[in-house]
Amino acid sequence: MFEQLDPPAEDPILSLTVAYRDDPRDDKLDLGIGVYRNAAGATPVMAAVREAALRIAEEQDSKSYVGLAGNEAFNQALTSLLLSGTPALDRAATIQTPGASGALRMLGELIAYARPGARVWISRPSYVNHQPVMEACGLEVREYPYFDPDSKRVDEAAMLAQVAELGPEDVLLLHGCCHNPTGADISWESWQAIADMAERQGFLPFVDLAYQGFGDGLEGDARGLRHLAERLPELLIATSCSKNFGLYRERTGAAIVIGESLAHAQRAKGHMQRIARATYTMPPDHGAAIVARVLNDDSLTQQWRDELDGMQQRIVRLRQQLVTAFRDASDSDRFDYFASHRGMFSVTGLSNEQIAHLRQDHGVYVVGGGRVNVAGLSESRIDKLVEAFLAVGA
Ligand SMILES: Cc1ncc(COP(=O)(O)O)c(C=O)c1O
């Protein structure tokens, strides 16, 4: 049966990780896969997460099944974290999913069931898995203009001109904050304009918020999402605890549906549970149990918030240090965009040839398309990055 299969295409980011691992050079530098690293180059377990895990290990008295929607205390706590202060909290229904990836899939399947023939609009460029997941759900995917490679900012006029054409058959997939891969986020004015247009034109916004707390803090990063939730009758949200709780491998996320009424949202939740049943049945418990512990204990919540703020501030500092180092070494301000971007990533505009040279000649690993993981850099490696970039003509 299998001899007739084509060789599968390699995942561009995961295969880069393997190539990096196999590179024997001591001074190699990984700017590829999206994980946060501290100054020592490690991706540590957060202290609040470790404490919650220890308490669970001591107190949990069963490993019996939880349920199709996962851990309901987690669902409630995470929904409040995202929608706190908005009346939409009372019209929201949530299922726990295996990461935001699982949430994207469940929500994509829900769209395909509720509105067969719907088109999902994603940014150009977008998170590498948006298109494959939506297409796997049988949905048509189209792109809206997003990134201006010259200014390294969002081309908001072009984006909004496309959004102005959308109607009731369209779903608009937005990055809630810390756009992956570009690092360029839309302005507050654009969030307002999108809410106005969705209200008038009837398209459905779908917000993927995988980095809450990494850009402008927990509240700042949810501001655009909360505005849509306040203004619109319906909204879809995919969220993740991979980055802000450092729970990457525990596969912890949630799919949230806001409906015109709680009854409508609950109906959508029931369908997502049915779809989950036929997919993985139940999400893994450990990460969600940890998050529920942290968010339902005041002192653990405070500890987690402090740790998360520390990570966010360090990313901002790294971005500023990069700009200073590039200014000093290149005598130009053409790398200042690093400081205006938010979250882990920046798109640098490097060509494929430059990316290949970085890897071969300097042991610097950058994803195709030129995305750099600033949050994976340590302070002591900034000079190496700057030197290598200038050597390949960036
Ligand atoms: C925009 C976006 N959505 C979803 C995900 C998937 O996150 P998770 O690890 O929670 O599945 C990522 C991870 O890189 C992402 O950048």
The ligand as a Tripos MOL2 file, in Angstrom:
@<TRIPOS>MOLECULE
LIG
   16    16     1     0     0
SMALL
NO_CHARGES

@<TRIPOS>ATOM
      1 C1         -0.2110   32.4190   15.1540 C.3       1 LIG1
      2 C2         -0.0750   31.0640   15.7410 C.ar      1 LIG1
      3 N1         -1.1670   30.3040   15.9150 N.ar      1 LIG1
      4 C3         -1.0970   29.0730   16.4410 C.ar      1 LIG1
      5 C4          0.1090   28.5210   16.8240 C.ar      1 LIG1
      6 C5          0.1390   27.1160   17.3650 C.3       1 LIG1
      7 O1          0.3870   27.1100   18.7240 O.3       1 LIG1
      8 P1          0.3380   25.7820   19.6130 P.3       1 LIG1
      9 O2          1.7500   25.4190   19.9220 O.co2     1 LIG1
     10 O3         -0.3980   26.2020   20.8460 O.co2     1 LIG1
     11 O4         -0.3870   24.7390   18.8600 O.co2     1 LIG1
     12 C6          1.2760   29.2710   16.6610 C.ar      1 LIG1
     13 C7          2.5660   28.6930   17.0610 C.2       1 LIG1
     14 O5          3.6050   28.9820   16.5970 O.2       1 LIG1
     15 C8          1.1820   30.5700   16.1070 C.ar      1 LIG1
     16 O6          2.2660   31.3250   15.9130 O.3       1 LIG1
@<TRIPOS>BOND
     1     1     2 1
     2     2     3 ar
     3     2    15 ar
     4     3     4 ar
     5     4     5 ar
     6     5     6 1
     7     5    12 ar
     8     6     7 1
     9     7     8 1
    10     8     9 2
    11     8    10 1
    12     8    11 1
    13    12    13 1
    14    12    15 ar
    15    13    14 2
    16    15    16 1
@<TRIPOS>SUBSTRUCTURE
     1 LIG1         1 GROUP 0 **** ****
